[in-house]
Amino acid sequence: MVEDMRNNIAHRYLRYDNQLPIEEREIGWNSWANILYGYGTQSQQGGINGYNTYRTGIQIGTDYEINQDALIGVSLAYNYAKADAKQRNASKEN
Protein backbone atom coordinates (compact mmCIF):
# COMPACT_ATOMS: atom_id res chain seq x y z
CA MET A 1 0.00 0.00 0.00
CA VAL A 2 2.81 2.43 0.85
CA GLU A 3 4.50 1.68 -2.47
CA ASP A 4 1.26 2.46 -4.32
CA MET A 5 1.04 5.79 -2.48
CA ARG A 6 4.64 6.65 -3.44
CA ASN A 7 4.00 5.78 -7.08
CA ASN A 8 0.85 7.92 -7.09
CA ILE A 9 2.74 10.90 -5.63
CA ALA A 10 5.59 10.49 -8.13
CA HIS A 11 3.10 10.27 -11.00
CA ARG A 12 1.31 13.44 -9.88
CA TYR A 13 4.62 15.30 -9.55
CA LEU A 14 5.63 14.35 -13.08
CA ARG A 15 2.24 15.49 -14.40
CA TYR A 16 2.60 18.89 -12.69
CA ASP A 17 6.17 19.21 -13.95
CA ASN A 18 5.14 18.31 -17.56
CA GLN A 19 7.57 15.41 -17.55
CA LEU A 20 5.22 12.51 -18.17
CA PRO A 21 6.19 10.10 -20.93
CA ILE A 22 4.24 10.67 -24.14
CA GLU A 23 2.10 7.56 -23.57
CA GLU A 24 0.79 9.11 -20.33
CA ARG A 25 0.07 12.60 -21.67
CA GLU A 26 -3.41 13.91 -22.38
CA ILE A 27 -4.63 13.10 -25.89
CA GLY A 28 -4.89 16.18 -28.09
CA TRP A 29 -3.52 19.61 -27.21
CA ASN A 30 -1.24 20.16 -24.22
CA SER A 31 0.05 23.52 -22.99
CA TRP A 32 3.01 24.16 -20.73
CA ALA A 33 5.15 26.92 -19.24
CA ASN A 34 8.65 27.05 -17.77
CA ILE A 35 10.24 29.76 -15.66
CA LEU A 36 13.92 30.30 -16.45
CA TYR A 37 16.35 31.56 -13.82
CA GLY A 38 20.08 31.57 -13.32
CA TYR A 39 22.61 33.37 -11.14
CA GLY A 40 26.36 33.17 -10.90
CA THR A 41 29.15 35.00 -9.14
CA GLN A 42 32.92 34.82 -9.09
CA SER A 43 35.07 36.76 -6.66
CA GLN A 44 38.41 38.26 -7.66
CA GLN A 45 41.11 35.59 -7.79
CA GLY A 46 44.76 35.78 -8.76
CA GLY A 47 44.55 39.25 -10.28
CA ILE A 48 41.49 38.36 -12.35
CA ASN A 49 38.44 40.53 -11.73
CA GLY A 50 35.27 38.93 -10.44
CA TYR A 51 31.77 39.16 -11.90
CA ASN A 52 28.06 38.65 -11.26
CA THR A 53 25.62 37.21 -13.78
CA TYR A 54 21.85 37.06 -13.64
CA ARG A 55 19.30 35.56 -16.01
CA THR A 56 15.52 35.28 -15.88
CA GLY A 57 12.78 34.54 -18.37
CA ILE A 58 9.74 32.54 -19.31
CA GLN A 59 8.95 29.94 -21.96
CA ILE A 60 5.44 28.93 -22.97
CA GLY A 61 4.28 26.43 -25.52
CA THR A 62 1.65 24.09 -26.78
CA ASP A 63 1.88 20.79 -28.58
CA TYR A 64 -0.41 18.25 -30.17
CA GLU A 65 0.01 14.49 -30.08
CA ILE A 66 -0.13 13.29 -33.69
CA ASN A 67 0.29 9.64 -32.71
CA GLN A 68 2.05 7.55 -30.07
CA ASP A 69 5.47 8.44 -31.52
CA ALA A 70 5.14 12.06 -32.62
CA LEU A 71 4.27 15.52 -31.33
CA ILE A 72 4.04 18.83 -33.16
CA GLY A 73 4.05 22.14 -31.35
CA VAL A 74 5.29 25.67 -30.94
CA SER A 75 6.89 27.60 -28.12
CA LEU A 76 7.89 31.18 -27.39
CA ALA A 77 10.50 32.35 -24.93
CA TYR A 78 11.73 35.60 -23.46
CA ASN A 79 15.04 35.82 -21.62
CA TYR A 80 16.73 38.74 -19.84
CA ALA A 81 20.41 38.52 -18.94
CA LYS A 82 22.75 40.87 -17.11
CA ALA A 83 26.47 40.62 -16.41
CA ASP A 84 28.44 42.95 -14.14
CA ALA A 85 32.24 42.88 -13.87
CA LYS A 86 33.56 43.71 -10.41
CA GLN A 87 36.46 46.08 -9.70
CA ARG A 88 37.06 47.13 -13.26
CA ASN A 89 40.32 49.08 -13.46
CA ALA A 90 40.98 50.51 -16.86
CA SER A 91 43.58 53.14 -17.67
CA LYS A 92 45.35 54.45 -20.72
CA GLU A 93 48.76 56.06 -20.70
CA ASN A 94 49.63 58.70 -23.32
N, C-alpha and C positions, 0 to 999 in steps of 0.2 A: 504494500500500500504506500509506503514512504517513497519507494522508487517511482511509482506512478505519479505521485505528487511532484517529485523533482522533475520528471520528464514534462509534466504539464506546465510547470513554471518556466522551464527552459524553452519550451515551444512558444509560450506567450511572449517571452523576452525577444526571441528571434522575430516574431511577428511585429512587435512594436519597433524593432530596430531595422525592419525591412531586409532581413537577412535569411528569410526562409528559402529553401530550395525551390526551384521553379515548379516542381510537382505539388508543392503545398501552397502556392500562391493562389489568390482569388482569380477565377476565370474572368477574362475580359480586361478592362482598363484598371490599372493600378497607378496611384500617385504617391510621390515620396518627396521628402525634403531632408537636407543635411545642413547642419551648421558647421562652418569651417573656422578653426581657430588655431593659432600657433604663436608661440613666444619663445624668444631665445636671448641669451645674454652671454657676453664674454668679457671678463675683466682684463685690464692691461696686464700683459705677461711678456717678459723678456724684451722690453722696448717696443712691443707691438701694441698699438692702441686697441682698446676694447670697443664693444658695440652692443646695441640693443636692437632687436628686431621684433616686429609685431605684425600679425596677419589675422584678419577676420573676414568672414563672408558667408554667403548662403548659396545653396544649390537646390533647385527644385526640378522635378521632372515627372513625366508620366510615361507609361509603357503599356503595350497591349500584347497579350500572349497569343501569338499566331497559332502555335501548336505546342506540343510537349517539349520540343527542342529549340524553339525560336521565339524571341521577343523583338518588337520594334518599338521605338520610343524616341522622345526628345527630352533634352534638359537644358536649363539655363543656369548660369552661375555668375555671381558678382563676388569679387575679391578685392580687399583693400590691404595694402602692405605698406609698412613704414620701417625704415632703417635709420638708426642714429649712431654715428661714430662718436666715441667718447674721447675727450682730451685731444682734440685735433690741434696740432701745432704746425702751422704752415708759415714759412717765411721765405723771402726772396732777397738775395743780396745783389746789389748793383755794383 
